[in-house]
């Protein structure tokens, strides 16, 4: 065998998902095939400081595995930095990353390309007046969430108009821009896409049944036993294929690379609504992409190897 590939696992960072990113990074380090790869953990602090400069990183690694979620790590900033220094990295390029991270941009693109999405509107903190009438036209219940963010951080479900202002105020603690979206009652679904030998393929979709809250919130995602995941869902084969087809089409539309995971709702009206796409899905012990890959016979170490093989050079 030749020299082991040196894999720098980039984790942490200044976003609200710092802790989740550390968990993702640790799971990647734990599951990298040590016969093939030499891991190098790199933790970026909450203040954004690095433990090394970029020239040193380039000299010590062959590929950077980006295990950072949220602002800076998933929005194209770190990808742009790595490209500036010509360091190969996993996942999507800066443009696709920035689009997918901005839920408002993603929803606009999806709507323009005739994908079904829940009715929504965007608001920003700096607006002197919020158009409450427009919000109320959406009807209850509503989901309030940061435009840029993930891991369900800062998301609020509003079932009563009296709770609306408090929910908006709380979500503004996490972002200066919010999405206010009509809550669709139905079955929560997600479907990953993985690029194998340059070809993106859809994994089996997963149905998520939250146990900790009314929807797939932070506790449901990351607390052991916080949700029940069923891969594949108990749905007709035609529905499974449609979910996979949608996830693949959105992966290509946004311009994602390596991997992605698209979240959807199968509404009680029988329609599939697209919620968002994630370019760096979690890799924790409760994360959905590794679970779906395993159901298709792809072990965690093999999954990581596939992602590394699809790294951008």
Secondary structure as GFF3:
##gff-version 3
##sequence-region A 1 313
A	DSSP	beta_strand	5	12	.	.	.	ID=ss1
A	DSSP	alpha_helix	18	31	.	.	.	ID=ss2
A	DSSP	beta_strand	37	44	.	.	.	ID=ss3
A	DSSP	alpha_helix	54	60	.	.	.	ID=ss4
A	DSSP	beta_strand	63	66	.	.	.	ID=ss5
A	DSSP	alpha_helix	77	84	.	.	.	ID=ss6
A	DSSP	alpha_helix	94	101	.	.	.	ID=ss7
A	DSSP	alpha_helix	103	112	.	.	.	ID=ss8
A	DSSP	beta_strand	120	124	.	.	.	ID=ss9
A	DSSP	alpha_helix	132	138	.	.	.	ID=ss10
A	DSSP	beta_strand	142	146	.	.	.	ID=ss11
A	DSSP	beta_strand	156	158	.	.	.	ID=ss12
A	DSSP	three_ten_helix	161	163	.	.	.	ID=ss13
A	DSSP	alpha_helix	164	171	.	.	.	ID=ss14
A	DSSP	beta_strand	177	182	.	.	.	ID=ss15
A	DSSP	beta_strand	186	196	.	.	.	ID=ss16
A	DSSP	beta_strand	199	202	.	.	.	ID=ss17
A	DSSP	beta_strand	206	210	.	.	.	ID=ss18
A	DSSP	alpha_helix	218	222	.	.	.	ID=ss19
A	DSSP	beta_strand	227	231	.	.	.	ID=ss20
A	DSSP	alpha_helix	237	254	.	.	.	ID=ss21
A	DSSP	beta_strand	259	267	.	.	.	ID=ss22
A	DSSP	beta_strand	272	278	.	.	.	ID=ss23
A	DSSP	alpha_helix	288	295	.	.	.	ID=ss24
A	DSSP	alpha_helix	300	309	.	.	.	ID=ss25
###
